[in-house]
Amino acid sequence: MTRRIVPDVINNQTLVWVSPTETARNAAKLMRERKVAAVLVMEAERLIGIITERDMTSRVVAADRNPDTTKCREIMTANPDTLSPSDTASDAIGMMRSRNYRHLPVVDGTNVVGMVSVRDLYAVYNGELQQDLRDRDAFIYGENYGTA
């Protein structure tokens, strides 16, 4: 079965975003509060970047930058690659593997509709594998195998 990003992987997500003028500390606090590993950077309802936990680690902490004065625009990945809602889970995995991403914004035209993570994709594939095992067992043993 072909799984589309929307609605099979993500659906009705609440966007977690910051403005480019907010501080790295504010972005980190938002990530902690919302329990997410990446935030969108939005300006006038337009996606301009993404900040991940990795960015916080390498571009703020390891670079000895002050999170209270470092602006999100200084640490974001600008103009990030994106997926469309009609892209497949396989498309997302392929892009993530080839470009070493863990998160990708999902954009429909100019509207951001969500963020897909490798964890989201794992959940989809894990569910499919579990169903495949149940189907295999039903085929091999039959519905009533072993019942008297």
DAFENUR-V188491 format. One record per helix or strand. SS is the DSSP state (hx for helix, st for strand). FROM is the first residue (numbers start at 1). TO is the last residue. Records with the same first field share a line. If there is no record, write none. Layout:
SS->FROM-TO, FROM-TO
This chain:
st->4-4, 17-18, 23-23, 38-43, 46-52, 71-71, 77-78, 82-83, 88-88, 103-108, 111-117
hx->5-9, 24-34, 53-61, 72-75, 89-99, 118-141
